[in-house]
Amino acid sequence: MRVRSYRDLSVWRRSVDLAVVCNDIVKSFPSEERFGLTSQIRRSSVSVPSNIAEGNASGFRALYASHVGRSQGSLAELETEMILAERFRYLPTRPTEFWELSDEVSRMLVSLRRRLNARP
């Protein structure tokens, strides 16, 4: 399949799925966290696919790789926030779907960045 747009990228689609899962998870957080951890999780989860899209649209391989690196950073931030949510006991159970998607997206980002950094 030829990639014509960031929307054709599996990693972008799966990271959008991850953001949707995160949005659903934070709906159960305490209302006093609305401007705290809830907001942070929403922002970092949205940042992952947003940076993929921005990098892909740049048209420059090095800039694209840099944005993929930012996506990786946002994903690490998101995972840390979810660990904190678990430790704060905001989650009744471990969010298995989140962790499975996060691991998948992480592997895909590593692979994409490796390809972008390889000599053409």
N, CA, C and O atoms as a GROMACS GRO file, in nm:
protein
  480
    1MET      N    1   0.083  -0.118   0.000
    1MET     CA    2   0.000   0.000   0.000
    1MET      C    3   0.088   0.125   0.000
    1MET      O    4   0.179   0.137   0.082
    2ARG      N    5   0.061   0.213  -0.088
    2ARG     CA    6   0.136   0.338  -0.098
    2ARG      C    7   0.082   0.439   0.003
    2ARG      O    8  -0.039   0.457   0.016
    3VAL      N    9   0.174   0.503   0.074
    3VAL     CA   10   0.134   0.603   0.174
    3VAL      C   11   0.123   0.738   0.104
    3VAL      O   12   0.222   0.793   0.056
    4ARG      N   13   0.003   0.789   0.099
    4ARG     CA   14  -0.022   0.920   0.037
    4ARG      C   15  -0.041   1.028   0.142
    4ARG      O   16  -0.026   1.147   0.114
    5SER      N   17  -0.075   0.985   0.263
    5SER     CA   18  -0.108   1.078   0.370
    5SER      C   19  -0.076   1.011   0.504
    5SER      O   20  -0.068   0.889   0.512
    6TYR      N   21  -0.058   1.092   0.606
    6TYR     CA   22  -0.040   1.037   0.740
    6TYR      C   23  -0.158   0.948   0.779
    6TYR      O   24  -0.142   0.856   0.860
    7ARG      N   25  -0.275   0.974   0.723
    7ARG     CA   26  -0.394   0.893   0.754
    7ARG      C   27  -0.381   0.749   0.703
    7ARG      O   28  -0.455   0.661   0.747
    8ASP      N   29  -0.289   0.726   0.611
    8ASP     CA   30  -0.264   0.591   0.560
    8ASP      C   31  -0.171   0.510   0.651
    8ASP      O   32  -0.158   0.389   0.634
    9LEU      N   33  -0.109   0.575   0.748
    9LEU     CA   34  -0.011   0.510   0.835
    9LEU      C   35  -0.080   0.433   0.948
    9LEU      O   36  -0.163   0.489   1.020
   10SER      N   37  -0.046   0.306   0.961
   10SER     CA   38  -0.102   0.224   1.069
   10SER      C   39  -0.067   0.282   1.206
   10SER      O   40  -0.151   0.281   1.296
   11VAL      N   41   0.052   0.333   1.221
   11VAL     CA   42   0.094   0.389   1.350
   11VAL      C   43   0.009   0.512   1.384
   11VAL      O   44  -0.023   0.533   1.501
   12TRP      N   45  -0.027   0.592   1.286
   12TRP     CA   46  -0.113   0.707   1.313
   12TRP      C   47  -0.252   0.660   1.355
   12TRP      O   48  -0.308   0.710   1.452
   13ARG      N   49  -0.306   0.562   1.281
   13ARG     CA   50  -0.441   0.512   1.312
   13ARG      C   51  -0.447   0.449   1.452
   13ARG      O   52  -0.542   0.471   1.527
   14ARG      N   53  -0.345   0.371   1.486
   14ARG     CA   54  -0.342   0.305   1.618
   14ARG      C   55  -0.321   0.408   1.730
   14ARG      O   56  -0.374   0.390   1.839
   15SER      N   57  -0.246   0.513   1.704
   15SER     CA   58  -0.226   0.616   1.806
   15SER      C   59  -0.354   0.698   1.825
   15SER      O   60  -0.380   0.747   1.935
   16VAL      N   61  -0.432   0.715   1.720
   16VAL     CA   62  -0.565   0.779   1.736
   16VAL      C   63  -0.654   0.688   1.822
   16VAL      O   64  -0.724   0.737   1.910
   17ASP      N   65  -0.649   0.558   1.797
   17ASP     CA   66  -0.724   0.463   1.880
   17ASP      C   67  -0.683   0.477   2.027
   17ASP      O   68  -0.768   0.473   2.116
   18LEU      N   69  -0.553   0.492   2.050
   18LEU     CA   70  -0.502   0.507   2.186
   18LEU      C   71  -0.557   0.633   2.252
   18LEU      O   72  -0.594   0.631   2.369
   19ALA      N   73  -0.562   0.742   2.178
   19ALA     CA   74  -0.616   0.868   2.232
   19ALA      C   75  -0.764   0.852   2.269
   19ALA      O   76  -0.809   0.906   2.370
   20VAL      N   77  -0.838   0.778   2.188
   20VAL     CA   78  -0.980   0.754   2.217
   20VAL      C   79  -0.995   0.672   2.345
   20VAL      O   80  -1.080   0.701   2.430
   21VAL      N   81  -0.912   0.570   2.360
   21VAL     CA   82  -0.915   0.487   2.480
   21VAL      C   83  -0.884   0.574   2.603
   21VAL      O   84  -0.949   0.562   2.706
   22CYS      N   85  -0.784   0.660   2.590
   22CYS     CA   86  -0.747   0.748   2.702
   22CYS      C   87  -0.861   0.842   2.739
   22CYS      O   88  -0.889   0.863   2.856
   23ASN      N   89  -0.926   0.896   2.639
   23ASN     CA   90  -1.038   0.986   2.664
   23ASN      C   91  -1.149   0.913   2.741
   23ASN      O   92  -1.210   0.970   2.831
   24ASP      N   93  -1.174   0.789   2.705
   24ASP     CA   94  -1.275   0.711   2.775
   24ASP      C   95  -1.233   0.682   2.919
   24ASP      O   96  -1.315   0.686   3.011
   25ILE      N   97  -1.105   0.652   2.939
   25ILE     CA   98  -1.055   0.619   3.073
   25ILE      C   99  -1.069   0.738   3.168
   25ILE      O  100  -1.114   0.721   3.281
   26VAL      N  101  -1.031   0.856   3.123
   26VAL     CA  102  -1.030   0.971   3.215
   26VAL      C  103  -1.169   1.019   3.252
   26VAL      O  104  -1.184   1.099   3.345
   27LYS      N  105  -1.270   0.974   3.182
   27LYS     CA  106  -1.408   1.013   3.217
   27LYS      C  107  -1.446   0.966   3.358
   27LYS      O  108  -1.535   1.023   3.420
   28SER      N  109  -1.378   0.863   3.406
   28SER     CA  110  -1.410   0.811   3.540
   28SER      C  111  -1.324   0.874   3.650
   28SER      O  112  -1.343   0.843   3.767
   29PHE      N  113  -1.232   0.963   3.614
   29PHE     CA  114  -1.146   1.026   3.714
   29PHE      C  115  -1.227   1.122   3.801
   29PHE      O  116  -1.332   1.171   3.758
   30PRO      N  117  -1.179   1.150   3.920
   30PRO     CA  118  -1.248   1.247   4.007
   30PRO      C  119  -1.257   1.384   3.939
   30PRO      O  120  -1.166   1.425   3.866
   31SER      N  121  -1.365   1.454   3.965
   31SER     CA  122  -1.386   1.584   3.899
   31SER      C  123  -1.278   1.685   3.935
   31SER      O  124  -1.248   1.773   3.855
   32GLU      N  125  -1.218   1.674   4.053
   32GLU     CA  126  -1.112   1.769   4.089
   32GLU      C  127  -0.985   1.750   4.006
   32GLU      O  128  -0.896   1.835   4.009
   33GLU      N  129  -0.976   1.642   3.933
   33GLU     CA  130  -0.862   1.617   3.845
   33GLU      C  131  -0.884   1.671   3.703
   33GLU      O  132  -0.798   1.654   3.617
   34ARG      N  133  -0.996   1.735   3.679
   34ARG     CA  134  -1.030   1.782   3.545
   34ARG      C  135  -0.920   1.869   3.484
   34ARG      O  136  -0.892   1.859   3.365
   35PHE      N  137  -0.858   1.955   3.566
   35PHE     CA  138  -0.754   2.043   3.515
   35PHE      C  139  -0.614   1.993   3.549
   35PHE      O  140  -0.515   2.060   3.522
   36GLY      N  141  -0.608   1.876   3.608
   36GLY     CA  142  -0.480   1.817   3.645
   36GLY      C  143  -0.446   1.699   3.556
   36GLY      O  144  -0.419   1.714   3.437
   37LEU      N  145  -0.447   1.582   3.616
   37LEU     CA  146  -0.406   1.461   3.544
   37LEU      C  147  -0.496   1.430   3.424
   37LEU      O  148  -0.447   1.383   3.322
   38THR      N  149  -0.624   1.455   3.436
   38THR     CA  150  -0.716   1.432   3.324
   38THR      C  151  -0.673   1.513   3.203
   38THR      O  152  -0.665   1.460   3.092
   39SER      N  153  -0.647   1.640   3.225
   39SER     CA  154  -0.605   1.728   3.115
   39SER      C  155  -0.470   1.685   3.058
   39SER      O  156  -0.451   1.686   2.937
   40GLN      N  157  -0.378   1.648   3.145
   40GLN     CA  158  -0.245   1.605   3.100
   40GLN      C  159  -0.254   1.480   3.013
   40GLN      O  160  -0.188   1.471   2.909
   41ILE      N  161  -0.336   1.383   3.054
   41ILE     CA  162  -0.352   1.260   2.978
   41ILE      C  163  -0.414   1.289   2.842
   41ILE      O  164  -0.370   1.235   2.740
   42ARG      N  165  -0.513   1.373   2.841
   42ARG     CA  166  -0.575   1.408   2.712
   42ARG      C  167  -0.474   1.475   2.620
   42ARG      O  168  -0.466   1.442   2.502
   43ARG      N  169  -0.397   1.569   2.672
   43ARG     CA  170  -0.300   1.641   2.589
   43ARG      C  171  -0.190   1.549   2.536
   43ARG      O  172  -0.158   1.552   2.417
   44SER      N  173  -0.133   1.468   2.624
   44SER     CA  174  -0.024   1.382   2.577
   44SER      C  175  -0.074   1.274   2.482
   44SER      O  176  -0.002   1.237   2.389
   45SER      N  177  -0.196   1.224   2.503
   45SER     CA  178  -0.248   1.121   2.411
   45SER      C  179  -0.277   1.180   2.273
   45SER      O  180  -0.258   1.112   2.172
   46VAL      N  181  -0.321   1.303   2.268
   46VAL     CA  182  -0.348   1.369   2.140
   46VAL      C  183  -0.217   1.407   2.071
   46VAL      O  184  -0.211   1.413   1.948
   47SER      N  185  -0.115   1.432   2.149
   47SER     CA  186   0.015   1.471   2.093
   47SER      C  187   0.081   1.359   2.012
   47SER      O  188   0.154   1.387   1.917
   48VAL      N  189   0.057   1.236   2.049
   48VAL     CA  190   0.121   1.124   1.978
   48VAL      C  191   0.082   1.122   1.830
   48VAL      O  192   0.171   1.132   1.745
   49PRO      N  193  -0.046   1.111   1.794
   49PRO     CA  194  -0.080   1.111   1.650
   49PRO      C  195  -0.058   1.248   1.585
   49PRO      O  196  -0.030   1.256   1.465
   50SER      N  197  -0.071   1.355   1.662
   50SER     CA  198  -0.053   1.489   1.604
   50SER      C  199   0.089   1.509   1.554
   50SER      O  200   0.110   1.566   1.447
   51ASN      N  201   0.187   1.463   1.631
   51ASN     CA  202   0.326   1.477   1.588
   51ASN      C  203   0.360   1.388   1.469
   51ASN      O  204   0.440   1.425   1.384
   52ILE      N  205   0.298   1.271   1.464
   52ILE     CA  206   0.317   1.184   1.347
   52ILE      C  207   0.266   1.256   1.222
   52ILE      O  208   0.334   1.259   1.120
   53ALA      N  209   0.147   1.312   1.232
   53ALA     CA  210   0.086   1.382   1.118
   53ALA      C  211   0.170   1.502   1.076
   53ALA      O  212   0.196   1.521   0.958
   54GLU      N  213   0.212   1.582   1.173
   54GLU     CA  214   0.290   1.702   1.142
   54GLU      C  215   0.423   1.666   1.076
   54GLU      O  216   0.464   1.729   0.978
   55GLY      N  217   0.489   1.564   1.130
   55GLY     CA  218   0.617   1.522   1.072
   55GLY      C  219   0.601   1.468   0.932
   55GLY      O  220   0.681   1.500   0.843
   56ASN      N  221   0.500   1.386   0.911
   56ASN     CA  222   0.474   1.328   0.779
   56ASN      C  223   0.446   1.438   0.677
   56ASN      O  224   0.491   1.430   0.562
   57ALA      N  225   0.371   1.538   0.718
   57ALA     CA  226   0.333   1.646   0.626
   57ALA      C  227   0.447   1.743   0.598
   57ALA      O  228   0.438   1.822   0.504
   58SER      N  229   0.554   1.737   0.677
   58SER     CA  230   0.664   1.834   0.660
   58SER      C  231   0.736   1.816   0.526
   58SER      O  232   0.786   1.913   0.469
   59GLY      N  233   0.740   1.692   0.477
   59GLY     CA  234   0.810   1.668   0.351
   59GLY      C  235   0.960   1.651   0.364
   59GLY      O  236   1.029   1.630   0.264
   60PHE      N  237   1.013   1.659   0.486
   60PHE     CA  238   1.156   1.645   0.511
   60PHE      C  239   1.179   1.527   0.604
   60PHE      O  240   1.126   1.521   0.714
   61ARG      N  241   1.260   1.433   0.557
   61ARG     CA  242   1.285   1.310   0.630
   61ARG      C  243   1.338   1.334   0.772
   61ARG      O  244   1.289   1.273   0.868
   62ALA      N  245   1.436   1.423   0.787
   62ALA     CA  246   1.495   1.450   0.919
   62ALA      C  247   1.392   1.513   1.013
   62ALA      O  248   1.386   1.480   1.131
   63LEU      N  249   1.313   1.603   0.960
   63LEU     CA  250   1.210   1.667   1.042
   63LEU      C  251   1.102   1.566   1.081
   63LEU      O  252   1.052   1.569   1.193
   64TYR      N  253   1.068   1.479   0.989
   64TYR     CA  254   0.972   1.373   1.017
   64TYR      C  255   1.024   1.285   1.131
   64TYR      O  256   0.950   1.256   1.226
   65ALA      N  257   1.150   1.244   1.123
   65ALA     CA  258   1.210   1.160   1.228
   65ALA      C  259   1.207   1.233   1.362
   65ALA      O  260   1.183   1.171   1.466
   66SER      N  261   1.232   1.362   1.361
   66SER     CA  262   1.229   1.441   1.483
   66SER      C  263   1.089   1.442   1.545
   66SER      O  264   1.074   1.430   1.666
   67HIS      N  265   0.988   1.457   1.461
   67HIS     CA  266   0.850   1.456   1.511
   67HIS      C  267   0.810   1.318   1.563
   67HIS      O  268   0.735   1.307   1.660
   68VAL      N  269   0.860   1.214   1.500
   68VAL     CA  270   0.834   1.079   1.552
   68VAL      C  271   0.898   1.064   1.689
   68VAL      O  272   0.842   1.001   1.778
   69GLY      N  273   1.016   1.123   1.707
   69GLY     CA  274   1.080   1.124   1.838
   69GLY      C  275   0.995   1.198   1.941
   69GLY      O  276   0.987   1.155   2.057
   70ARG      N  277   0.933   1.306   1.900
   70ARG     CA  278   0.842   1.378   1.991
   70ARG      C  279   0.721   1.292   2.027
   70ARG      O  280   0.673   1.294   2.140
   71SER      N  281   0.673   1.216   1.929
   71SER     CA  282   0.562   1.123   1.957
   71SER      C  283   0.604   1.020   2.061
   71SER      O  284   0.528   0.986   2.151
   72GLN      N  285   0.727   0.970   2.047
   72GLN     CA  286   0.777   0.874   2.145
   72GLN      C  287   0.785   0.937   2.284
   72GLN      O  288   0.752   0.872   2.384
   73GLY      N  289   0.828   1.062   2.290
   73GLY     CA  290   0.833   1.132   2.418
   73GLY      C  291   0.695   1.151   2.478
   73GLY      O  292   0.675   1.133   2.598
   74SER      N  293   0.599   1.188   2.394
   74SER     CA  294   0.462   1.205   2.442
   74SER      C  295   0.403   1.073   2.490
   74SER      O  296   0.327   1.070   2.587
   75LEU      N  297   0.439   0.965   2.423
   75LEU     CA  298   0.390   0.834   2.465
   75LEU      C  299   0.450   0.796   2.602
   75LEU      O  300   0.380   0.741   2.687
   76ALA      N  301   0.578   0.825   2.622
   76ALA     CA  302   0.640   0.797   2.753
   76ALA      C  303   0.574   0.881   2.862
   76ALA      O  304   0.551   0.833   2.973
   77GLU      N  305   0.544   1.007   2.830
   77GLU     CA  306   0.474   1.094   2.924
   77GLU      C  307   0.336   1.036   2.957
   77GLU      O  308   0.296   1.031   3.073
   78LEU      N  309   0.265   0.993   2.855
   78LEU     CA  310   0.132   0.935   2.872
   78LEU      C  311   0.137   0.810   2.960
   78LEU      O  312   0.055   0.794   3.050
   79GLU      N  313   0.233   0.723   2.934
   79GLU     CA  314   0.246   0.601   3.016
   79GLU      C  315   0.273   0.637   3.162
   79GLU      O  316   0.218   0.573   3.252
   80THR      N  317   0.357   0.737   3.185
   80THR     CA  318   0.387   0.781   3.321
   80THR      C  319   0.261   0.834   3.389
   80THR      O  320   0.237   0.806   3.507
   81GLU      N  321   0.182   0.910   3.316
   81GLU     CA  322   0.057   0.963   3.372
   81GLU      C  323  -0.041   0.851   3.405
   81GLU      O  324  -0.112   0.859   3.506
   82MET      N  325  -0.046   0.749   3.323
   82MET     CA  326  -0.135   0.636   3.351
   82MET      C  327  -0.085   0.556   3.473
   82MET      O  328  -0.166   0.507   3.552
   83ILE      N  329   0.045   0.543   3.486
   83ILE     CA  330   0.100   0.477   3.606
   83ILE      C  331   0.062   0.557   3.730
   83ILE      O  332   0.022   0.499   3.831
   84LEU      N  333   0.072   0.688   3.722
   84LEU     CA  334   0.032   0.773   3.834
   84LEU      C  335  -0.116   0.757   3.865
   84LEU      O  336  -0.155   0.748   3.981
   85ALA      N  337  -0.199   0.753   3.761
   85ALA     CA  338  -0.344   0.734   3.781
   85ALA      C  339  -0.371   0.602   3.852
   85ALA      O  340  -0.458   0.595   3.939
   86GLU      N  341  -0.298   0.499   3.814
   86GLU     CA  342  -0.313   0.370   3.882
   86GLU      C  343  -0.270   0.381   4.028
   86GLU      O  344  -0.338   0.332   4.118
   87ARG      N  345  -0.155   0.446   4.051
   87ARG     CA  346  -0.103   0.459   4.187
   87ARG      C  347  -0.192   0.546   4.275
   87ARG      O  348  -0.203   0.525   4.395
   88PHE      N  349  -0.258   0.646   4.213
   88PHE     CA  350  -0.350   0.733   4.286
   88PHE      C  351  -0.486   0.665   4.308
   88PHE      O  352  -0.573   0.718   4.376
   89ARG      N  353  -0.500   0.547   4.248
   89ARG     CA  354  -0.623   0.467   4.258
   89ARG      C  355  -0.744   0.535   4.191
   89ARG      O  356  -0.857   0.525   4.239
   90TYR      N  357  -0.716   0.602   4.080
   90TYR     CA  358  -0.824   0.661   4.002
   90TYR      C  359  -0.888   0.559   3.909
   90TYR      O  360  -0.994   0.583   3.852
   91LEU      N  361  -0.822   0.444   3.896
   91LEU     CA  362  -0.870   0.340   3.805
   91LEU      C  363  -0.914   0.218   3.886
   91LEU      O  364  -0.839   0.168   3.969
   92PRO      N  365  -1.035   0.170   3.861
   92PRO     CA  366  -1.083   0.054   3.938
   92PRO      C  367  -1.008  -0.074   3.901
   92PRO      O  368  -0.994  -0.163   3.984
   93THR      N  369  -0.962  -0.084   3.777
   93THR     CA  370  -0.884  -0.200   3.731
   93THR      C  371  -0.772  -0.151   3.640
   93THR      O  372  -0.775  -0.037   3.592
   94ARG      N  373  -0.677  -0.237   3.618
   94ARG     CA  374  -0.566  -0.202   3.528
   94ARG      C  375  -0.621  -0.189   3.385
   94ARG      O  376  -0.690  -0.279   3.338
   95PRO      N  377  -0.592  -0.078   3.317
   95PRO     CA  378  -0.646  -0.056   3.181
   95PRO      C  379  -0.569  -0.137   3.076
   95PRO      O  380  -0.481  -0.085   3.008
   96THR      N  381  -0.602  -0.264   3.066
   96THR     CA  382  -0.531  -0.357   2.976
   96THR      C  383  -0.530  -0.308   2.832
   96THR      O  384  -0.427  -0.314   2.765
   97GLU      N  385  -0.644  -0.260   2.784
   97GLU     CA  386  -0.649  -0.214   2.644
   97GLU      C  387  -0.551  -0.099   2.622
   97GLU      O  388  -0.484  -0.094   2.519
   98PHE      N  389  -0.541  -0.009   2.718
   98PHE     CA  390  -0.445   0.101   2.707
   98PHE      C  391  -0.303   0.048   2.693
   98PHE      O  392  -0.230   0.087   2.602
   99TRP      N  393  -0.264  -0.042   2.784
   99TRP     CA  394  -0.126  -0.091   2.784
   99TRP      C  395  -0.093  -0.172   2.658
   99TRP      O  396   0.019  -0.164   2.608
  100GLU      N  397  -0.188  -0.248   2.609
  100GLU     CA  398  -0.164  -0.324   2.485
  100GLU      C  399  -0.146  -0.230   2.367
  100GLU      O  400  -0.055  -0.248   2.286
  101LEU      N  401  -0.232  -0.129   2.357
  101LEU     CA  402  -0.221  -0.032   2.248
  101LEU      C  403  -0.093   0.050   2.261
  101LEU      O  404  -0.025   0.076   2.161
  102SER      N  405  -0.061   0.090   2.381
  102SER     CA  406   0.059   0.169   2.405
  102SER      C  407   0.184   0.092   2.362
  102SER      O  408   0.272   0.147   2.297
  103ASP      N  409   0.191  -0.035   2.400
  103ASP     CA  410   0.304  -0.119   2.359
  103ASP      C  411   0.312  -0.131   2.207
  103ASP      O  412   0.420  -0.123   2.149
  104GLU      N  413   0.198  -0.151   2.144
  104GLU     CA  414   0.193  -0.163   1.998
  104GLU      C  415   0.241  -0.034   1.930
  104GLU      O  416   0.324  -0.038   1.840
  105VAL      N  417   0.188   0.079   1.974
  105VAL     CA  418   0.226   0.207   1.916
  105VAL      C  419   0.374   0.233   1.940
  105VAL      O  420   0.442   0.284   1.851
  106SER      N  421   0.424   0.200   2.056
  106SER     CA  422   0.566   0.219   2.087
  106SER      C  423   0.654   0.142   1.989
  106SER      O  424   0.750   0.196   1.934
  107ARG      N  425   0.621   0.016   1.968
  107ARG     CA  426   0.699  -0.066   1.873
  107ARG      C  427   0.693  -0.006   1.732
  107ARG      O  428   0.793  -0.003   1.660
  108MET      N  429   0.576   0.040   1.693
  108MET     CA  430   0.560   0.098   1.559
  108MET      C  431   0.639   0.227   1.544
  108MET      O  432   0.697   0.253   1.439
  109LEU      N  433   0.642   0.309   1.649
  109LEU     CA  434   0.718   0.434   1.644
  109LEU      C  435   0.868   0.406   1.634
  109LEU      O  436   0.939   0.473   1.559
  110VAL      N  437   0.916   0.308   1.710
  110VAL     CA  438   1.058   0.271   1.703
  110VAL      C  439   1.093   0.227   1.562
  110VAL      O  440   1.195   0.268   1.507
  111SER      N  441   1.009   0.145   1.503
  111SER     CA  442   1.034   0.095   1.368
  111SER      C  443   1.032   0.209   1.265
  111SER      O  444   1.119   0.216   1.179
  112LEU      N  445   0.934   0.297   1.276
  112LEU     CA  446   0.925   0.409   1.183
  112LEU      C  447   1.046   0.500   1.196
  112LEU      O  448   1.104   0.541   1.095
  113ARG      N  449   1.084   0.532   1.318
  113ARG     CA  450   1.200   0.620   1.337
  113ARG      C  451   1.328   0.557   1.284
  113ARG      O  452   1.411   0.624   1.224
  114ARG      N  453   1.342   0.428   1.307
  114ARG     CA  454   1.459   0.357   1.255
  114ARG      C  455   1.466   0.365   1.103
  114ARG      O  456   1.572   0.390   1.045
  115ARG      N  457   1.351   0.345   1.038
  115ARG     CA  458   1.347   0.354   0.890
  115ARG      C  459   1.379   0.495   0.843
  115ARG      O  460   1.451   0.514   0.745
  116LEU      N  461   1.326   0.594   0.912
  116LEU     CA  462   1.349   0.733   0.871
  116LEU      C  463   1.495   0.774   0.890
  116LEU      O  464   1.548   0.854   0.813
  117ASN      N  465   1.559   0.719   0.993
  117ASN     CA  466   1.699   0.754   1.020
  117ASN      C  467   1.798   0.672   0.938
  117ASN      O  468   1.917   0.705   0.934
  118ALA      N  469   1.751   0.568   0.872
  118ALA     CA  470   1.840   0.487   0.788
  118ALA      C  471   1.878   0.566   0.663
  118ALA      O  472   1.802   0.650   0.615
  119ARG      N  473   1.993   0.539   0.614
  119ARG     CA  474   2.037   0.606   0.491
  119ARG      C  475   1.949   0.564   0.375
  119ARG      O  476   1.926   0.445   0.355
  120PRO      N  477   1.899   0.661   0.297
  120PRO     CA  478   1.812   0.625   0.182
  120PRO      C  479   1.886   0.550   0.074
  120PRO      O  480   1.828   0.514  -0.028
   0.00000   0.00000   0.00000
